[in-house]
Amino acid sequence: MNQSTEPAPTLVGAGFDQPPSWHAQTDSAWSGLAPVGRQLLRALPLALLVLAVAIVLNFALPRLAPGDPIDFLIPAEQANKITPEQRQELASQYGLQGSTWEQFGRYLANLAEGDLGTSTRYGGPVKDLLADRLPWTLLLVGSSVLLSTLIGAALGFRSAWRRGTGSDVRTLTGVMVLDSFPPFFVALLLVLLFSVQLRLLPVFGALPGSESTGLAFGLEVFRRAILPIAALTLSGLGSAFLVARSAAVTELGEDYVTMAAAKGLDGGGVRRHARRNALVPVWTVGMLNVGALFGGAAPVETVFAYPGLGRLIYESVLSRDYPVLQGAFLLIAAGVIVANLIAELVYPFLDPRVRRPGSVGS
């Protein structure tokens, strides 16, 4: 019985005779900045809404605290001698006169012009105070976010590869115990160990004496930053560890990992593929740690007498310095919002599913 050797008919016209190149076209269309633009358009309105809410709360919360900043400007021996007119003049000098709504209106108008007001404690512009203190806090928070994310993720992945073993249990227990301590308590333990007992590192301050210059000055600044950075790093380690471990364990149970192992891929290759897919939640928790460590910086900087933004907030709370509190809280809120925006913009490069419209997360 003869078999037909004629070729199968082809569909001509309408482009059916061309090779299926739509995959390449789609990848090209959504490569580069297109996914970043989609993520930005999706996240920017929510970020602006959060910033607006932060501005309102930023104005209201300091005023809900007991006490009046004018009382801290008047010496105790003159408190009974000051006249209402003098008190009103002091309030006008610092923009605290009028009703709460009038103060809020002036606050928004000044904020639109970049004017954060004048400190009632220091007597200088708030933006200058923040500019002086912010670099020290950025040094602590930036270093601790990077270190806590990298170390926590490395320990989490290692624990996931060894899940159920004694090493996994010991690491998990140690990290959970460490994570239960508040940042200031970790800071006090580090002071007792490295400054009091071992006498290896200085206990307070960020700047050395005037006799240090050049390289010696830089090394001394580094030595004085070690303990605060270590305290914040240890405080942020737990969240990165738990998320990395959970994400890696989940990825190891996926079908593609089983298929890769069945095809003969070695353990290192399997873990490499699982680790890459587990990076998205690790990146997320790293960015979220920015806000958490900014909050933890205040007690840590207070313990070490470090001249950062957190210590400035602590001093301003004690003196009811409304302008400084408003400026510092607004700066921190804006920093956290920017960190979350950066996390959104990096998602397309970490997760290919975000690069196409209609996919997860779009």
C-alpha positions as CSV (number, residue, x, y, z in Angstrom):
1,M,0.0,0.0,0.0
2,N,1.6,3.2,-1.2
3,Q,2.1,6.1,1.3
4,S,1.5,9.6,0.1
5,T,4.7,11.6,0.1
6,E,3.1,15.0,-0.7
7,P,4.0,17.7,1.8
8,A,1.4,19.0,4.1
9,P,-0.4,22.1,2.9
10,T,0.6,25.4,4.3
11,L,-1.5,28.5,5.1
12,V,-0.4,31.3,2.9
13,G,-1.4,34.9,3.5
14,A,-2.2,36.9,6.5
15,G,1.3,36.1,7.7
16,F,0.7,32.4,8.4
17,D,3.6,31.5,6.1
18,Q,6.0,33.4,8.3
19,P,7.9,31.9,11.3
20,P,6.2,32.4,14.7
21,S,8.2,35.5,15.9
22,W,5.6,37.0,18.2
23,H,7.5,35.7,21.3
24,A,10.6,37.7,20.3
25,Q,8.5,40.8,19.5
26,T,6.8,40.6,22.8
27,D,10.0,40.2,24.7
28,S,11.6,43.1,22.8
29,A,8.6,45.3,23.4
30,W,8.6,44.8,27.1
31,S,12.4,44.8,27.6
32,G,14.3,47.8,28.9
33,L,12.4,50.5,30.5
34,A,8.8,49.5,29.6
35,P,8.3,47.3,32.7
36,V,9.8,50.0,34.9
37,G,7.3,52.5,33.4
38,R,4.4,50.3,34.1
39,Q,5.4,49.7,37.6
40,L,6.0,53.4,38.2
41,L,2.6,54.3,36.8
42,R,1.0,51.8,39.1
43,A,2.9,52.7,42.3
44,L,3.3,56.5,42.0
45,P,-0.4,57.4,42.7
46,L,-0.4,55.3,45.8
47,A,2.9,56.8,46.9
48,L,1.6,60.3,46.5
49,L,-1.5,59.4,48.6
50,V,0.7,57.9,51.3
51,L,2.8,61.1,51.3
52,A,-0.3,63.3,51.7
53,V,-1.5,61.2,54.6
54,A,2.0,61.4,56.1
55,I,2.0,65.2,55.8
56,V,-1.3,65.4,57.7
57,L,-0.2,63.0,60.5
58,N,3.2,64.7,60.6
59,F,1.6,67.9,61.5
60,A,-1.0,66.5,63.9
61,L,1.0,63.9,66.0
62,P,3.5,66.3,67.7
63,R,0.6,68.5,68.7
64,L,-1.2,65.6,70.3
65,A,1.6,65.2,72.8
66,P,1.2,66.9,76.2
67,G,3.1,70.2,76.7
68,D,3.6,73.4,74.9
69,P,6.9,74.3,73.1
70,I,6.6,77.9,74.3
71,D,6.9,76.7,77.9
72,F,10.3,75.2,77.0
73,L,11.5,78.6,75.7
74,I,10.8,80.4,78.9
75,P,13.2,79.9,81.8
76,A,11.6,78.5,84.9
77,E,12.4,81.6,87.0
78,Q,10.6,83.8,84.5
79,A,7.6,81.6,83.9
80,N,5.3,83.7,86.2
81,K,6.6,87.0,84.9
82,I,6.0,86.7,81.2
83,T,3.0,88.6,79.8
84,P,0.5,87.2,77.4
85,E,1.8,89.6,74.8
86,Q,5.3,88.3,75.2
87,R,4.1,84.8,74.9
88,Q,2.2,85.6,71.7
89,E,5.3,87.2,70.3
90,L,7.3,84.1,70.9
91,A,4.6,82.0,69.3
92,S,4.6,84.3,66.2
93,Q,8.3,84.0,65.9
94,Y,8.2,80.3,65.5
95,G,4.9,80.1,63.5
96,L,2.9,78.7,66.4
97,Q,0.3,81.5,66.7
98,G,-3.4,81.1,65.7
99,S,-5.7,78.1,65.6
100,T,-4.6,74.7,64.6
101,W,-6.1,75.1,61.1
102,E,-4.3,78.4,60.6
103,Q,-1.0,76.7,61.6
104,F,-1.7,73.9,59.2
105,G,-2.4,76.3,56.4
106,R,1.0,78.1,57.1
107,Y,2.7,74.7,57.3
108,L,1.5,73.6,53.9
109,A,2.3,77.0,52.3
110,N,5.8,77.0,53.8
111,L,6.3,73.3,52.8
112,A,5.5,74.1,49.2
113,E,8.3,76.7,49.3
114,G,10.7,74.2,50.9
115,D,10.6,76.0,54.3
116,L,10.5,73.6,57.2
117,G,10.4,76.4,59.8
118,T,12.7,77.4,62.7
119,S,13.7,75.1,65.5
120,T,12.4,76.3,68.9
121,R,15.3,74.5,70.7
122,Y,18.2,75.4,68.5
123,G,17.0,78.6,67.0
124,G,18.1,77.8,63.4
125,P,16.4,76.6,60.2
126,V,15.1,73.1,60.5
127,K,16.4,72.1,57.0
128,D,20.0,73.0,58.1
129,L,19.7,70.8,61.2
130,L,18.3,67.9,59.1
131,A,21.1,68.4,56.5
132,D,23.7,68.2,59.3
133,R,22.3,65.1,61.0
134,L,21.0,63.1,58.0
135,P,24.3,61.9,56.6
136,W,25.2,60.2,59.9
137,T,21.9,58.4,60.0
138,L,22.2,57.4,56.4
139,L,25.6,55.9,57.2
140,L,24.1,53.7,59.9
141,V,20.8,52.8,58.3
142,G,22.2,52.2,54.8
143,S,25.0,50.0,56.1
144,S,22.7,48.1,58.4
145,V,20.0,47.5,55.7
146,L,22.6,46.2,53.3
147,L,24.4,44.0,55.9
148,S,21.2,42.6,57.5
149,T,19.7,41.7,54.2
150,L,22.8,40.0,52.8
151,I,23.6,38.2,56.0
152,G,20.0,37.3,56.8
153,A,19.4,36.0,53.2
154,A,22.6,34.0,53.3
155,L,21.7,32.4,56.6
156,G,18.1,31.8,55.4
157,F,19.2,30.1,52.2
158,R,21.7,28.0,54.0
159,S,19.1,27.0,56.6
160,A,16.6,26.1,53.8
161,W,19.1,23.8,52.1
162,R,19.5,22.1,55.5
163,R,15.9,22.2,56.7
164,G,15.0,19.8,59.4
165,T,18.7,19.2,60.4
166,G,20.3,20.2,63.7
167,S,22.1,23.1,61.9
168,D,18.8,24.5,60.7
169,V,17.2,24.3,64.2
170,R,20.2,26.0,65.9
171,T,20.3,28.8,63.3
172,L,16.6,29.3,63.5
173,T,16.5,29.4,67.3
174,G,19.5,31.8,67.5
175,V,18.0,34.2,65.0
176,M,14.6,34.2,66.7
177,V,16.1,34.8,70.1
178,L,18.2,37.7,68.7
179,D,15.2,39.1,66.9
180,S,13.2,39.3,70.1
181,F,15.6,41.9,71.6
182,P,14.8,45.6,70.9
183,P,17.5,47.6,69.2
184,F,18.5,49.6,72.2
185,F,19.0,46.4,74.3
186,V,21.2,45.0,71.6
187,A,23.1,48.3,71.6
188,L,23.6,48.1,75.4
189,L,24.9,44.5,75.2
190,L,27.4,45.5,72.5
191,V,28.6,48.4,74.7
192,L,29.0,46.2,77.7
193,L,30.9,43.6,75.7
194,F,33.1,45.6,73.3
195,S,33.5,48.9,75.1
196,V,33.4,48.1,78.8
197,Q,34.7,44.5,79.1
198,L,37.1,44.2,76.1
199,R,37.8,48.0,75.6
200,L,38.1,47.5,71.9
201,L,35.7,50.2,70.5
202,P,34.7,53.7,71.7
203,V,31.4,53.9,73.5
204,F,29.9,57.1,72.2
205,G,30.2,59.9,69.7
206,A,30.8,59.9,65.9
207,L,33.8,62.3,65.6
208,P,37.3,61.8,67.1
209,G,39.3,64.5,68.7
210,S,40.7,67.4,66.8
211,E,44.2,65.8,66.7
212,S,43.0,63.2,64.2
213,T,43.4,64.1,60.5
214,G,43.4,62.4,57.1
215,L,43.3,58.6,57.1
216,A,43.5,58.4,60.9
217,F,40.3,60.6,61.1
218,G,38.5,58.3,58.7
219,L,39.5,55.2,60.5
220,E,38.4,56.6,63.8
221,V,35.0,57.6,62.4
222,F,34.7,54.0,61.1
223,R,35.5,52.6,64.5
224,R,32.9,54.7,66.2
225,A,30.3,53.6,63.6
226,I,30.9,49.8,64.1
227,L,28.8,49.3,67.2
228,P,25.7,51.3,66.1
229,I,25.8,49.6,62.7
230,A,26.2,46.2,64.4
231,A,23.2,46.9,66.7
232,L,20.9,47.9,63.8
233,T,22.1,45.0,61.7
234,L,21.4,42.4,64.3
235,S,18.0,44.0,64.9
236,G,17.1,43.7,61.2
237,L,18.5,40.2,60.7
238,G,15.5,38.2,61.7
239,S,13.0,39.4,59.1
240,A,15.5,38.9,56.2
241,F,16.4,35.4,57.5
242,L,12.8,34.2,57.9
243,V,11.7,35.5,54.5
244,A,14.7,34.0,52.7
245,R,14.3,30.7,54.4
246,S,10.5,30.5,53.8
247,A,10.9,31.6,50.1
248,A,13.7,29.1,49.5
249,V,11.8,26.2,51.1
250,T,8.8,27.0,49.0
251,E,10.8,27.1,45.8
252,L,12.5,23.8,46.5
253,G,9.0,22.2,46.5
254,E,8.1,23.6,43.1
255,D,7.7,21.3,40.0
256,Y,10.5,22.9,38.1
257,V,13.0,22.0,40.8
258,T,11.8,18.4,40.8
259,M,12.1,18.3,37.0
260,A,15.6,19.9,37.1
261,A,16.7,17.3,39.7
262,A,15.1,14.5,37.6
263,K,17.1,15.6,34.6
264,G,20.3,15.2,36.5
265,L,21.1,18.8,37.5
266,D,23.4,18.7,40.5
267,G,22.5,20.2,43.9
268,G,24.3,23.4,43.3
269,G,22.5,24.1,40.1
270,V,19.1,23.3,41.7
271,R,19.8,25.7,44.6
272,R,21.0,28.4,42.2
273,H,17.7,28.3,40.3
274,A,15.7,28.3,43.5
275,R,17.7,31.1,45.0
276,R,17.1,33.4,42.1
277,N,13.3,32.9,42.3
278,A,13.4,33.5,46.1
279,L,15.1,36.9,45.7
280,V,11.9,38.8,45.1
281,P,10.5,38.6,48.7
282,V,14.1,39.0,50.1
283,W,14.4,42.3,48.1
284,T,11.0,43.4,49.4
285,V,11.8,42.8,53.1
286,G,15.1,44.6,52.6
287,M,13.3,47.7,51.4
288,L,10.8,47.4,54.2
289,N,13.6,47.2,56.7
290,V,14.6,50.8,55.7
291,G,11.6,52.1,57.6
292,A,12.0,49.7,60.5
293,L,15.7,50.6,61.0
294,F,15.0,54.3,60.7
295,G,12.7,53.8,63.7
296,G,15.3,51.8,65.5
297,A,18.0,54.4,64.9
298,A,16.6,56.8,67.5
299,P,17.2,54.7,70.6
300,V,20.5,53.3,69.1
301,E,21.8,56.8,68.4
302,T,20.8,57.8,71.9
303,V,22.7,55.0,73.5
304,F,25.8,55.8,71.5
305,A,25.3,59.6,71.6
306,Y,25.6,59.5,67.9
307,P,24.7,62.8,66.2
308,G,22.2,61.4,63.7
309,L,18.6,62.1,62.9
310,G,17.3,59.7,65.6
311,R,19.0,61.5,68.4
312,L,17.7,64.8,67.0
313,I,14.2,63.4,67.2
314,Y,14.8,62.3,70.7
315,E,16.0,65.7,71.8
316,S,13.1,67.4,70.0
317,V,10.5,65.2,71.7
318,L,11.9,66.2,75.1
319,S,11.7,69.9,74.2
320,R,8.4,69.8,72.2
321,D,10.2,71.2,69.2
322,Y,7.3,70.9,66.7
323,P,9.2,72.2,63.6
324,V,12.0,69.8,63.9
325,L,9.7,66.9,64.6
326,Q,7.6,67.7,61.6
327,G,10.7,68.0,59.4
328,A,12.3,64.8,60.6
329,F,9.2,62.7,60.4
330,L,8.4,64.0,56.9
331,L,12.0,63.3,55.8
332,I,11.7,59.7,57.2
333,A,8.3,59.2,55.6
334,A,9.6,60.4,52.2
335,G,12.6,58.1,52.5
336,V,10.5,55.0,53.2
337,I,8.1,55.9,50.3
338,V,11.1,56.3,48.0
339,A,12.5,52.9,49.2
340,N,9.2,51.2,48.4
341,L,9.2,52.9,44.9
342,I,12.7,51.6,44.2
343,A,11.5,48.1,45.3
344,E,8.6,48.4,42.8
345,L,10.8,49.5,40.0
346,V,13.3,46.7,40.5
347,Y,10.7,44.0,40.4
348,P,10.7,43.6,36.6
349,F,14.4,42.8,36.6
350,L,14.0,40.2,39.4
351,D,10.8,38.5,38.3
352,P,10.2,38.0,34.5
353,R,6.5,37.5,35.0
354,V,6.1,41.2,35.9
355,R,7.5,42.2,32.4
356,R,4.4,41.3,30.5
357,P,1.0,42.9,30.8
358,G,-1.7,40.7,32.4
359,S,0.8,38.8,34.4
360,V,1.1,38.5,38.2
361,G,1.8,41.8,39.9
362,S,0.8,44.0,36.9
